[in-house]
Amino acid sequence: MGMTTTAPSLQGAMAAAAAEIDQALDLLLPAEEGPEAPLFAAMRYAAIGGGKRLRGFLVLEGARQFGVSRSAALRVASAIEMVHAYSLVHDDLPAMDNDDLRRGKPTVHRAFDEATAILAGDALQTHAFTVLAEEDTHSDPAVRTELVRCLSKAAGPRGMCGGQMLDMLAEAAGVPLDEPAVGRLQTLKTGKLIEFSAEAGAVLGKAPLAQRHALLAYGRDLGAAFQIADDILDATASTEETGKRTGKDAVAGKATLVGLLGLDRARLQAERLVTQARAHLDGFGERADLLRMLADFVIERRS
Amino acid sequence: MGMTTTAPSLQGAMAAAAAEIDQALDLLLPAEEGPEAPLFAAMRYAAIGGGKRLRGFLVLEGARQFGVSRSAALRVASAIEMVHAYSLVHDDLPAMDNDDLRRGKPTVHRAFDEATAILAGDALQTHAFTVLAEEDTHSDPAVRTELVRCLSKAAGPRGMCGGQMLDMLAEAAGVPLDEPAVGRLQTLKTGKLIEFSAEAGAVLGKAPLAQRHALLAYGRDLGAAFQIADDILDATASTEETGKRTGKDAVAGKATLVGLLGLDRARLQAERLVTQARAHLDGFGERADLLRMLADFVIERRS
């Protein structure tokens, strides 16, 4: 099947999943009531109604391989999207990347204020763990605690936070990183959370370890391809197309694989990663077709 | 027993517990190695070697009532102290309280920089949940999940983060809060985490619900008394005595019970809360003596 026939059904499925995730987030986040309402408003502004929901979609599709209930999968998808949203809110702060635009809207510290943005990010992270730990996520506490363990490791000092530190240090040093260092940075900063998103459905479904590992490996290659595609977009697309400021890697002198390898070789590497990602799904049947299409999609997209 | 004979043994026990908690944090936090070392250094700077460890001490003493292993109790004590430390790092930021001094040392954003402080706070929170979710904390995953659920609720939007939002809103409004509003603010901002610290040992020890609730109620009254004592110290003690900037509530026009009731009536209310706190321990034997002494201590301390 070529992209022309498969892409519409993937994009339809992704849009439907994004809408479901938004509904779930709407129910899971505190309602804008009471004296703390501005905090809840900032959390909702940051988390609801934006983005492709790549991570959430991975959770839902991973969970579908094992017949996990949609409501459980949506809770885990929402928790991961809360952590992703918190990381964007904090990354955008003046002391960090100082961005004014995110998903086509003013960033949280521009729409609210800096203190509220810090606090809303903090609270989104905390709330994600509440959602995972509550009984509605799975009747077996061993599953819930494993989800907490994996998400906190993916987002913590040896995961996303560590990657963000490397990114800041590289920018402060003004010396471009070499290819292994860029790879490590991206694995930590974005890769670990995408890996876990792909793996989470297998945890929820108490899948055999081999299948859990296959999904994790798929997520790893998909995440790496996604990151290269993101860097290519930053280098080539307009702010209007992506809804966030583009061209900023070059301005900031950030080392990316695009900068190190050039556009053509970076595209080739992304294609190789997509082929690898698809190969990890060989043991899965037709149910994994959307995951296969997604691998193609991450390097074809224009936003 | 009067304070003159009991206070020294309590203070010895608290100092010993603080040293044990520091050792545990030293083992549980990432070592200062690798390219992300500055992040790990900032996390360690924020979390290790400071403070009275009131929350950690409550965990350890609560756990002792039910014969919980010291190593398990120390992990939970460390996780709560990580969350407490993260909240201090973020509260001290320029966009929040803009403090230069904490526990007698420069605050994290002064000793490192603002971006590293934001990130170190984030990672301390995440890491706390990793520590709770790991098998070493308890062999029963139901216990680990319950600890995650309770800590995340105490620290989240309807707990500590909500309280911090109320504090910021009150300061921005410039209109002093009334007594119920101050009570609500303090319950959320500091009370919930102290409550859970007192309760956590009962969760670890799978204690009967009545005992778990008694410890939680003890923690609630102790936390309220502690907060009044803190406000009294801010109004009356010097920066040298407390190791942090004092007198700032009056400067900021913050509403505290001391400001609303005056020193004498605030002291009386704190004493009433201490009596209540001790009463919740009536069903516990001699093992709870340190918790009883602690209730007296929180309103006697000078730092």
Interface residues (C-beta under 8 A of the other chain):
Chain A: P30 P35 E36 P38 L39 F40 M43 Y86 H90 L93 A95 M96 D113 E114 A115 T116 I118 L119 G121 D122 A123 Q125 T126 H127 F129 T130 L132 A133 E134 P141 A142 R144 T145 E146 V148 R149 L151 S152 K153 A155 G156 P157 R158 G159 C161 G162 Q164 M165 L166 M168 L169 A181 R184 L188
Chain B: L29 P30 P35 E36 P38 L39 F40 M43 Y86 H90 L93 A95 M96 D113 E114 A115 T116 I118 L119 G121 D122 A123 Q125 T126 H127 F129 T130 L132 A133 E134 P141 A142 R144 T145 E146 V148 R149 L151 S152 K153 A155 G156 P157 R158 G159 C161 G162 Q164 M165 L166 M168 L169 A181 R184 L188
